[in-house]
Amino acid sequence: MYNLSYFKEKDQEVVVEFMKQHPFAMLIGSANDRSCATQIPLLFEERENKIFLIGHMMRKQDHQIAFEKNPNVLVVFTGPHTYVSATWYSNPHQASTWNYMSVHARGLIRFLDQRGLEDALKKLTLHYENNNPHSSTVFDNLPQDYTSHLMKSIIAFEIEVQEIENVFKLSQNRDEQSFHHIMDKLSTQDADSQKIAEEMNKRKEQLYHR
């Protein structure tokens, strides 16, 4: 994690909302000196003032085997990112860089039983179908023989989050002229660049006290 104070978002609610808006996260773990990584859509639950991440994975793959041996997990949430050319700085004779937003959540993973799997599938399918109970892909609306077969091949889990770190690298270390020039340039480019420009715009008054 790029650990510089001026690239940190200090509002925890903003950080958690970012995680919720980018739920297709990277689960990273290791066992027997081998790292494993899998991208998985996650569901957030807040219980007893703690954050829990709920999801499922294929049974008996390297990831389940690794986490059964070592339950420590790193979950990486990533958002928009973009190249920033040094030609946009007030002093262009410097290195170019990359602006991005990323959150790292560390915690312990726990695999759930069959009832927990069914509950997780119900919650996940309903959530990602915008809480539409009539959707054909919501768990309760799927054929029982299909779900019975499906549930034999997957296992649900929950992660109790113990630590959250973030990097919102948005040119906060640049002088005001460079900051505004970077923001203007990014606002004319692709969707990721425009999103970074929007995030920079939200912070400009706080950075330059206007």
C-alpha positions in Angstrom: 0.0 0.0 0.0 1.3 3.4 -1.0 1.4 4.9 2.5 1.6 8.7 2.2 -0.7 10.8 4.4 -1.7 13.3 1.7 -3.0 10.5 -0.5 -5.3 9.2 2.3 -9.1 9.7 2.5 -9.7 10.5 6.1 -13.5 10.2 6.1 -14.2 6.5 6.8 -17.8 6.7 5.5 -16.4 7.8 2.1 -14.0 4.8 2.1 -16.7 2.3 3.0 -19.0 3.8 0.3 -16.2 3.4 -2.2 -15.9 -0.3 -1.3 -19.7 -0.7 -1.7 -19.6 1.0 -5.1 -16.8 -1.4 -6.3 -17.8 -4.8 -4.9 -16.0 -6.9 -7.5 -12.9 -7.3 -5.4 -9.7 -9.3 -5.4 -9.4 -11.8 -2.6 -5.7 -12.6 -1.8 -4.4 -15.2 0.5 -1.5 -17.7 0.9 -0.6 -21.1 2.2 2.5 -23.3 1.8 4.4 -20.3 0.4 2.0 -19.9 -2.5 -0.2 -16.9 -3.0 -3.8 -17.2 -4.4 -5.9 -14.4 -5.8 -9.5 -14.5 -7.1 -11.9 -11.8 -8.1 -15.3 -12.2 -6.5 -18.4 -10.0 -6.1 -19.1 -9.3 -2.4 -22.0 -8.3 -0.3 -21.6 -5.9 2.7 -23.2 -6.4 6.1 -22.7 -4.3 9.2 -23.3 -6.1 12.5 -22.2 -5.1 16.0 -20.3 -2.1 14.6 -18.2 -4.5 12.4 -18.1 -4.9 8.6 -18.6 -8.4 7.1 -18.0 -9.3 3.5 -20.1 -12.2 2.1 -19.5 -14.2 -1.0 -18.9 -17.7 -2.4 -16.3 -19.5 -4.4 -15.8 -22.9 -6.1 -15.2 -25.8 -3.7 -11.9 -27.6 -3.5 -10.0 -25.1 -5.6 -6.6 -23.7 -4.6 -8.3 -20.7 -2.9 -10.5 -22.7 -0.5 -7.6 -25.0 0.3 -5.3 -22.1 1.1 -7.8 -20.3 3.3 -8.6 -23.4 5.3 -4.9 -23.5 6.2 -4.5 -19.7 6.7 -7.7 -17.7 7.2 -5.9 -14.3 6.9 -7.2 -12.5 3.8 -6.5 -9.3 2.0 -9.4 -7.9 -0.1 -8.5 -5.2 -2.7 -11.2 -2.9 -4.0 -10.2 -0.8 -7.0 -11.9 2.0 -8.8 -11.1 4.5 -11.6 -7.5 5.1 -12.6 -5.7 7.2 -15.2 -2.4 8.3 -16.5 -1.3 11.8 -15.6 1.3 13.4 -17.9 4.0 15.6 -16.4 3.4 18.0 -19.3 0.3 19.2 -17.4 2.4 20.4 -14.4 3.4 24.0 -14.0 6.9 22.5 -14.0 6.8 19.8 -16.7 10.4 18.6 -16.2 9.3 15.8 -13.8 8.2 12.3 -13.9 4.6 11.5 -15.1 2.4 9.5 -12.8 -0.9 7.6 -12.3 -3.9 8.7 -10.3 -6.1 6.0 -8.8 -8.3 5.0 -6.0 -7.9 1.7 -4.0 -8.9 0.3 -0.7 -7.3 -2.7 1.1 -9.4 -4.6 3.7 -7.7 -7.2 5.9 -9.5 -9.7 8.0 -10.3 -13.3 8.7 -12.3 -15.6 6.4 -14.8 -18.2 7.7 -16.5 -20.8 5.5 -20.2 -21.3 6.0 -22.3 -24.4 6.2 -25.1 -25.4 3.8 -27.7 -23.2 5.4 -25.2 -20.3 5.3 -24.6 -21.0 1.6 -28.3 -20.8 0.8 -28.7 -17.6 2.9 -25.7 -16.0 1.1 -27.0 -16.9 -2.3 -30.4 -15.5 -1.5 -28.9 -12.2 -0.3 -26.4 -11.9 -3.1 -28.9 -12.6 -6.0 -31.5 -10.3 -4.5 -29.0 -7.5 -3.9 -27.5 -7.6 -7.4 -31.0 -7.8 -9.0 -31.7 -4.4 -7.3 -33.9 -6.1 -4.7 -36.4 -7.2 -7.3 -38.0 -10.3 -5.8 -39.6 -11.1 -9.1 -36.4 -11.5 -11.1 -36.0 -14.9 -12.7 -32.4 -15.1 -11.4 -33.1 -14.5 -7.7 -32.3 -17.6 -5.8 -35.9 -18.3 -4.6 -37.1 -18.2 -8.3 -34.6 -20.7 -9.6 -35.6 -24.4 -10.2 -34.8 -26.5 -7.1 -32.9 -29.2 -9.1 -30.7 -26.4 -10.6 -29.9 -24.9 -7.2 -29.3 -28.3 -5.6 -26.7 -29.1 -8.3 -25.2 -25.7 -8.1 -24.7 -25.7 -4.3 -22.7 -28.9 -4.5 -19.9 -27.1 -6.4 -19.6 -23.9 -4.4 -19.0 -22.8 -0.8 -20.0 -19.6 1.0 -17.8 -17.5 3.2 -17.8 -14.4 5.3 -14.9 -12.1 6.1 -14.8 -10.1 9.3 -12.9 -7.0 8.4 -10.3 -6.0 11.0 -8.4 -3.2 9.2 -9.0 -0.9 6.3 -6.4 1.2 4.5 -6.8 3.3 1.4 -5.0 5.3 -1.3 -6.9 8.0 -3.1 -4.1 9.4 -5.2 -5.6 12.4 -6.8 -2.7 14.9 -7.3 -3.1 16.3 -3.8 0.7 16.9 -3.8 0.6 19.3 -6.7 0.5 23.0 -6.7 -2.8 24.6 -7.3 -2.1 25.6 -10.9 -1.0 22.1 -11.8 -3.9 20.5 -9.9 -6.5 22.5 -11.9 -4.7 21.9 -15.2 -4.6 18.1 -14.5 -8.3 18.1 -13.6 -9.2 20.1 -16.8 -7.2 17.7 -19.0 -8.7 14.6 -17.4 -12.2 15.9 -17.8 -11.9 15.7 -21.6 -10.7 12.1 -21.7 -12.2 8.6 -21.2 -14.7 7.6 -18.5 -12.1 6.6 -15.9 -10.2 9.9 -16.4 -13.4 11.9 -16.1 -14.3 10.1 -12.9 -10.9 10.9 -11.4 -11.4 14.6 -12.5 -14.8 14.5 -10.6 -13.1 13.2 -7.5 -10.4 15.8 -7.7 -13.0 18.5 -8.1 -14.7 17.4 -4.8 -11.5 18.0 -3.0 -10.1 21.2 -4.5 -11.6 23.6 -1.9 -10.3 21.5 1.0 -6.9 21.4 -0.6 -6.5 25.0 -1.4 -8.9 26.5 1.2 -11.2 28.4 -1.2 
